[in-house]
Structures are given as structure tokens and as C-alpha cells.
Amino acid sequence: MFNDLSSPLALLRTRRSGKPRDLAGPGPSDAQLQDMCAIACRTPDHGKLAPWRFVIVGADQRDAFAEVLRAAYLAERPEAKRLELESIEQFAHQAPALVVALSSPRTDSQIPLWEQELSAGAACMNLLHAAHAMGFAGGWLTTWAAFDDQVRDAFGAAPERIAGFIFIGTPSRPLEERPRPDLADTVTHWRP
């Protein structure tokens, strides 16, 4: 069983993202999205800088989002084919809810940029945990669009960067496990 809500530890042990293309309705309400974002903000944050932001893209804004993606894609690849453009359209409209997470570093701070970026990543993970704890599934994607300045500029400005597109909804098919690292390959004990 994935995303087992019987206890906090059960949820953490069974947490599984949903593929955004497989997330359907019902999605979270506006109030639930606001609550998820509030929970996401309860993350490690050296210096109390809040070096991240969330932009909720409403269902009625998905066509405009698709147009931003399409224009940015065509600016870099004017020879794009129909299937590529259809893929962009599908990306923009998948899952009932979309939150664009931005890393918003405070360049005037003495807190290292790396720590601020880690905090932004932790906030994204907290957003996913909140979505799963509320009975939804979420998927955190980047793709080319997260690294495109034209797309970023639709949501913010440099030095901000898109940390990811977090899609939230209800799985339309059973979640599947993915390969997980062997602990022997990722956990060691220090021996001075």
C-alpha cells in the first residue's frame, strides 16, 4: 500500500509520488492548496530567509500556462514538430492542481546560496508530504521548462529559479513502486 495514512511513519515509509499524467480529479480545494503551502513553509531555513515561493496556477490559467511553454519552446526550437507541441499542451494541463515552486535566494544574505537552495528543495518535499497526508498524490517535475528563463520570467525574475512543477491530484491508476537505492550503497558509518 502506498501513501498509507494510518500513521505519520507509515506515510513516510510508503510515500510514493504519482505520475502527473495519471493524476485526475478530485484535486485539492483552494483552501487545501493554501494549507499545503503553509505546511511546506515549515521547513529548515537557516537565517529565516524563506528563500522559496509557491505560485498556484489555477485551472482557468492552464491555457495561458501552455502558451508560455509553447512560446518558450518555439523560441529555442522553431522547427518543433506537432508531437512536441502536443506534449507541451499535455504537460500544462495534467493533474487538477499545479504549484510552481521557485527557489528565491536572498543574495544580500550571508547564508550560503547552497543552503538556501537546499531549503527550497525541502519546502518542495514538504509540499508533497502535505499533499499525500491529505489523501492526494503529487508529482514533482522539472523538464526543460524549469531551466528556461522565459518560463521562469512568467513566474518570477532572476536570480530566482524554478525548483519544480508540483502537480497534485488523485491517482487514476494504482501507484507503482520504483527502484529504491540499497541502504548499503547510501548509508555508511564514519570510521575515523
PyMOL commands that set and color helices and strands:
alter all, ss='L'
color gray80, all
select helices_A, chain A and resi 8-14+20-22+30-40+59-76+82-93+113-133+144-147+149-153+183-186
alter helices_A, ss='H'
color red, helices_A
select strands_A, chain A and resi 23-24+52-57+97-103+137-141+161-171
alter strands_A, ss='S'
color yellow, strands_A
deselect
rebuild
show_as cartoon
